[in-house]
Amino acid sequence: MRIHAIQTGRVQIKQAQIEGRGHGLWRQLQPMVSRQWAPWCPVYAWAIEHPEGVIVVDTGSGAHLKRLPRWHPYFQFAVRFDIEPEQEVGPQLRSLGISARDVKTVVLTHFHIDHDGGLSHFADSRIFADRDEIARTAGIAGAIQGHLPNRWPKWFDPQPLAWQPSRFGPFARSARITAAGDVIAVPTPGHTPTHVSVIVRDGDEQIILAGDASYLEATMLRGTVDGVSPDEASAKTTLADIGALCAASPTIYLPTHDPQTGERLAQRRPVGASNHTSSDREPAARPIDRRSAIPI
Ligand SMILES: [Zn+2]
C-alpha cells in the first residue's frame, strides 16, 4: 500500500507544548507564557492509496492560518504558521496525480486548526471523526477552546466513526475505515479527549498515523505528556498503549509534527530502530523492549 506524507507548511510552537512541564493548570499555561520557541515543525497530512479508494488522514494546515484571531491567547502567544496556498493538501495531491474525486474518505484525528485546515479540498469525500470531537469543537464553545469552526466549509458535515467493541492490541475498540479491515481507527485520547489515530496494516508492518497523540516518537517512548492535553492521566495511558502496540510487532510511528516522520515513512523505519541512512540501515529492525523504553 502506498502512503504519501504530504507536508503542508510548517508550524512553530513552544518547547513546553511539545514536552509538558509540571502538572495541571501550570502545565497547560506554559505554552502561552514560556518564551522558548521550539524549532519549526512540519505539518503532515496523509494519503493512502488503497484499492477501495484514496484515504486522506488529516487535511493539514491552510494558508488562512497565517492570520489568526487575536483575541485568543493561544493564537496570539503560542503558535505561528508558515504555509503558502500551493503547499495545501489539495494542490499537492493533484501533483501526485490524485484528484479530489479519487479521495473517497477523509479521517480527522482531531479538529485542531492544523488538521482541519485543508478541508475545503474535500467537498466530495466522506469525512469521519469521533462523534464527541465533532460536537465539542463546534460553535462558540469550540472557538473558545481554540478551534476555528467558523472557517469550516459550509458543506462540512462529518460522519461519526462507527466504533465496534473489537479489540486491537491494547485498544478496547476500533472502527474500520476500509471494508478489508486493513485501515482502522483506534481511540487515542489525551491531546484531546476524543483524539483518534489511524493504523494501516501493510503485510507484516503496521503504520500508525498518530496525529498529535504525541508530537515526537521520543516523547511517546518516554511517556511524556504534551503541554496542552486536558487530562494528563488519559494521555499517559494512551502513550503507554501505543508503546505496547509498537513493542508487540514492527510498527512505524508517524506523529504529525515529528521532524523525523517523513524520513521514517520513506525508510519504513520501525519504532526502536536506530536512525541509519538508507544505505546502511538493516533490512528488518527488532521491536523495542517496552520495559526499557517506557519508564514507569
Ligand atoms: Zn493538535
Residues whose N, C-alpha, C, O or C-beta is under 5 A from the ligand:
A	BS01	ZN	H112 D212
